[in-house]
Amino acid sequence: MNTPSLPLPLAAEGALLRLVSVSGSQRTAHRLAELGLVPGVELSILQNNGGTLLIAVGDTRLVLGQGMAHAVLVTPLERSTP
């Protein structure tokens, strides 16, 4: 069963996510790739205040504006239980 992807700002705060693709311009995709946001990477939203998103990618923390964040398409991941 395939879980549909959604724009990053619509995902729940604290959810573990996988980046599926980047929509928008080649420039946007290139800039996000420079920041480590490439398809397959796992990330989570630490804070979404409606204007900017604070996200975690591994040990890195990034702040994205809504425009760029909407170009990031993600799918939720199940957290593994120990």
PLY file of the C-alpha trace (Angstrom):
ply
format ascii 1.0
element vertex 82
property float x
property float y
property float z
element edge 81
property int vertex1
property int vertex2
end_header
0.00 0.00 0.00
1.42 3.39 -1.04
0.99 6.29 1.34
0.27 9.47 -0.63
2.78 12.29 -0.36
1.90 15.70 1.01
3.64 19.10 1.18
5.93 19.40 4.20
3.93 22.16 5.97
0.85 19.90 6.06
2.64 17.12 7.96
2.24 16.87 11.73
4.79 18.48 14.00
7.06 15.78 15.45
6.20 13.19 12.79
9.00 11.14 11.25
8.90 11.77 7.49
10.65 10.65 4.30
11.28 13.15 1.53
9.67 11.73 -1.63
10.34 14.49 -4.15
10.84 18.21 -4.66
8.42 20.11 -6.85
8.97 23.56 -8.30
11.93 24.97 -10.15
15.31 23.41 -10.80
16.80 26.21 -8.69
14.62 25.27 -5.70
15.51 21.57 -6.05
19.21 22.44 -6.30
19.12 24.69 -3.23
17.29 22.06 -1.17
19.78 19.40 -2.30
22.62 21.66 -1.09
20.93 21.66 2.32
20.77 17.84 2.34
17.09 17.63 1.40
17.16 14.94 -1.27
14.67 12.16 -2.02
14.93 9.32 0.49
16.22 11.39 3.41
14.38 11.12 6.74
13.40 14.30 8.56
10.99 15.65 11.12
9.26 18.95 11.80
10.39 20.39 15.12
8.26 23.53 14.90
5.71 24.94 12.47
4.63 28.45 13.38
2.68 29.01 10.17
5.39 31.20 8.65
8.55 29.15 8.90
9.33 25.52 9.66
12.16 24.31 11.86
13.10 20.83 10.66
15.61 18.20 11.72
17.61 16.25 9.15
19.90 13.96 11.12
21.88 16.20 13.49
21.22 19.29 11.36
18.51 21.86 12.04
17.14 23.91 9.14
14.59 26.71 8.87
12.49 26.82 5.70
10.04 29.48 4.61
6.55 28.37 3.58
7.26 28.78 -0.15
10.26 26.47 -0.15
8.66 24.10 2.36
5.64 23.60 0.06
8.01 22.35 -2.65
9.09 19.47 -0.37
6.80 16.45 -0.71
6.97 13.93 2.12
5.33 10.75 3.31
4.95 9.77 6.99
7.04 6.91 8.36
6.09 4.54 11.13
8.27 4.92 14.20
9.86 1.63 15.13
9.08 0.50 18.64
11.94 -1.02 20.68
0 1
1 2
2 3
3 4
4 5
5 6
6 7
7 8
8 9
9 10
10 11
11 12
12 13
13 14
14 15
15 16
16 17
17 18
18 19
19 20
20 21
21 22
22 23
23 24
24 25
25 26
26 27
27 28
28 29
29 30
30 31
31 32
32 33
33 34
34 35
35 36
36 37
37 38
38 39
39 40
40 41
41 42
42 43
43 44
44 45
45 46
46 47
47 48
48 49
49 50
50 51
51 52
52 53
53 54
54 55
55 56
56 57
57 58
58 59
59 60
60 61
61 62
62 63
63 64
64 65
65 66
66 67
67 68
68 69
69 70
70 71
71 72
72 73
73 74
74 75
75 76
76 77
77 78
78 79
79 80
80 81
